[in-house]
Amino acid sequence: MNLSSLKGLCEDAILSNKPIKLVEHTSALVRLANRVLQVAKQEMENSEDQTFITVLNKTTQDLHAGMDLVLLRGNKVERQKNPSYF
């Protein structure tokens, strides 16, 4: 599954008021991002190009911060839609 399809599935879950699906799809999105972070870490370890390492390190930090936002926003949306669910 790719990023755009996961994003669409998350949006569909919100619109159709399916909290379990939202959690499932958000989790899949975060797992995908974690795999990207793992590969980026391996590339940084194997590279001798300091410029590449610096750029990749900044990018991975941004991705990690974005993952935190995805989880927080998904949780916030779900709590607003279904306060009794939590």
Buried (B, 14 or more C-beta within 10 A) or exposed (E): EEEEEBEEBBEEBBEEEBBEBBBBBBEBBBEBBEEBBEEBEEEBEEEEEEEEBEEBEEEBEEBEEEBEEBBEEBBEBBEEBEEEEE
